[in-house]
Amino acid sequence: MLRSAGRRLRRIIRKGPRTRRLIEAMFDVEPEFWPLHHACRDTTLTSAERLYALYKAVEYVSARKIPGDFVECGVWRGGSVMMMALALQRFGAVGRKLHCFDTFEGMAEPGPQDIRADSGQSAAEQFAEIEAREGKRSWAAAALDLVRGNIGKTGYPPELIAYCKGKVEETLPGRRAGADRAAASRHRLV
């Protein structure tokens, strides 16, 4: 139910400026967030609510001068990294490195443990449906050049952005972070 409401909300937000203004008025967020959201919303599947949470997390870390870099595991088209870059600039915290981990060829093949919690459908079934419908083998594929171009539009210093190509569990050994598949997530937690 919530997932379908989120999809409907994303369709409404993309319909036009008048509708977007109505949606913006419904969310209790500072108006400075919306231009950043508009800059990256077409490059992410992350909801407006979750992008706002990311924006606020960057604000929190920046305001408290907590040291460290930002990492995104499974960047797809780079929208969440774009939000990080835009928020870092907004809060005057440019200087942190942004690490983008992805295959840049689509999601890894799903295993038997990759199951949707809400429906019980296996990711392998979803993968097969998408492949049959779209006639292509890759799922959520976005080439490195596309991602680099999207993130480049933020104006964040390119020397502070690292792109690491490969499976997360192979390119980020021994570190903890989120990922797109159960095996990669489990790798982060162990």
C-alpha atoms as one frame of an Amber mdcrd trajectory, in Angstrom:
protein
   0.000   0.000   0.000   2.699   2.503   0.987   4.866   1.510  -1.979   2.019
   2.126  -4.455   1.231   5.450  -2.767   4.899   6.410  -3.153   4.798   5.534
  -6.867   1.646   7.615  -7.345   3.256  10.508  -5.482   6.365  10.357  -7.719
   4.141  10.432 -10.824   2.288  13.453  -9.434   5.520  15.270  -8.578   6.781
  14.802 -12.147   3.556  16.068 -13.758   4.242  19.768 -13.634   5.073  22.880
 -11.638   1.540  23.533 -10.366   1.135  20.005  -9.034   4.668  20.060  -7.632
   3.873  23.226  -5.680   0.885  21.464  -4.116   3.011  18.453  -3.133   5.761
  20.714  -1.796   3.222  22.468   0.391   2.137  19.099   1.816   5.647  18.237
   3.041   6.834  20.059   6.117  10.361  20.773   4.889  12.408  23.902   4.460
  11.997  25.386   0.976  15.778  25.234   0.318  15.465  21.443  -0.106  13.194
  21.575  -3.163  15.641  22.990  -5.734  18.109  20.266  -4.752  15.372  17.639
  -5.028  14.371  18.930  -8.468  17.999  18.731  -9.615  18.302  15.023  -8.858
  14.793  13.526  -8.832  14.980  12.175 -12.398  18.196  10.294 -11.613  16.963
   8.343  -8.606  14.230   5.983  -7.482  14.635   7.319  -3.962  11.437   8.964
  -2.700  11.259  12.665  -1.832  10.963  11.693   1.838  14.121   9.611   1.749
  16.036  12.231  -0.226  15.006  14.724   2.433  16.299  12.351   5.137  19.605
  12.147   3.235  19.682  15.960   2.949  19.138  16.264   6.720  21.796  13.621
   7.437  24.323  15.621   5.405  23.263  18.756   7.275  23.718  17.008  10.642
  27.165  15.622   9.815  28.269  18.945   8.323  26.999  21.116  11.189  28.722
  18.941  13.775  31.896  18.701  11.707  31.893  14.907  11.977  34.901  13.761
   9.918  34.706  11.268   7.087  33.661  10.624   3.520  30.298   9.665   2.042
  29.714   6.294   0.363  26.889   5.096  -1.882  26.739   1.380  -2.701  24.654
   0.798  -5.795  24.369   4.300  -7.289  22.173   3.523 -10.362  22.057   6.939
 -12.115  23.688   8.827  -9.243  20.691  10.692  -7.796  21.459  10.084  -4.126
  25.113  11.000  -4.645  23.895  14.137  -6.415  21.840  14.999  -3.318  24.910
  14.458  -1.122  27.012  16.712  -3.369  24.366  19.431  -3.558  23.714  19.325
   0.184  27.430  19.452   1.000  27.699  22.574  -1.142  24.557  24.050   0.428
  25.964  23.553   3.938  29.464  24.790   3.062  31.084  21.416   3.598  32.731
  20.837   0.224  35.904  18.886   0.760  34.522  15.491   1.676  35.173  12.696
  -0.759  32.180  10.950  -2.364  32.667   7.242  -3.136  30.376   5.646  -5.747
  30.402   1.826  -5.724  28.495   0.079  -8.512  28.916  -2.402 -11.352  27.690
   0.330 -13.733  26.280  -2.596 -15.736  23.095  -3.293 -13.768  22.302  -5.188
 -10.622  23.928  -8.517  -9.899  21.958 -11.679 -10.612  19.547 -12.286  -7.724
  19.996 -15.324  -5.528  17.369 -17.443  -3.758  17.569 -15.275  -0.627  16.579
 -12.102  -2.557  12.846 -11.899  -1.822  10.520  -8.909  -1.546   9.372  -8.549
   2.042   5.996  -7.051   1.092   4.927  -9.584  -1.547   7.143 -12.633  -1.086
   8.053 -12.498  -4.789  11.595 -13.535  -5.524  13.911 -11.043  -7.178  14.718
 -13.770  -9.732  11.050 -13.733 -10.815  11.083  -9.937 -11.041  14.340 -10.064
 -12.980  12.843 -12.573 -15.460   9.695 -10.439 -15.911  11.740  -7.311 -16.648
  14.013  -9.216 -19.021  11.006 -10.631 -20.912   9.257  -7.254 -21.054  12.263
  -5.100 -21.958  14.292  -7.667 -23.873  17.527  -6.904 -22.068  19.603  -8.776
 -19.556  20.627  -5.942 -17.244  18.412  -4.627 -14.490  18.791  -1.031 -13.296
  21.786  -0.502 -15.564  23.402   2.918 -15.824  26.754   3.304 -17.546  29.617
   4.972 -15.706  29.698   7.859 -18.221  26.009   8.578 -17.568  26.513   8.547
 -13.792  29.650  10.688 -14.042  27.751  13.185 -16.227  24.787  13.365 -13.828
  26.947  13.879 -10.753  29.095  16.348 -12.686  26.043  18.599 -13.139  26.125
  19.347  -9.403  29.352  21.329  -9.691  30.985  19.285  -6.928  34.771  19.101
  -7.448  35.406  16.036  -9.657  38.686  15.265  -7.875  36.611  14.571  -4.744
  34.429  11.953  -6.458  35.670   8.365  -6.720  33.963   5.782  -8.932  34.650
   2.154  -8.033  33.438  -0.297 -10.669  32.535  -3.855  -9.671  30.341  -5.838
  -7.307  30.143  -4.163  -3.912  31.152  -7.314  -2.069  34.295  -7.500  -4.204
  35.264  -3.820  -4.340  34.534  -2.894  -0.722  35.878  -5.847   1.279  35.676
  -5.649   5.040  33.730  -2.379   5.083  30.124  -1.886   6.170  27.520  -0.202
   3.980  24.187  -0.751   2.224  23.806  -2.588  -1.061  21.254  -3.768  -3.603
  21.271  -7.515  -3.004  21.163  -9.738   0.066  24.668 -11.189  -0.530  26.218
  -7.744  -0.759  24.264  -6.533   2.272  25.261  -9.596   4.267  28.898  -8.960
   3.258  28.619  -5.509   4.836  27.173  -6.885   8.075  29.693  -9.666   8.653
